[in-house]
Amino acid sequence: MVARYQSPPQITGYEYQVYASMEALRNGWMESPYMPHAETIRIMQLMNDLRKEWVVHYPFDDQPL
């Protein structure tokens, strides 16, 4: 037996972020309960730590991590 699931077509993959932003604006939320600011900062710090460990520097960076 094969399970089939219907999902809406995606254009860029960012549709869910747009929908969450629209919901937050409609409800007057300062942040989305799906991705709180603290979680965004935690993930960004993790990414920066990995870049530092891997010595990854992008041309647009002001200074190396």
Buried (B, 14 or more C-beta within 10 A) or exposed (E): EEEEEEEEEEEEEEEEEEEBEEEBEEEEEEEBEEBEEEEEEEEEEEEEEEBEEEEEEEEEEEEEB
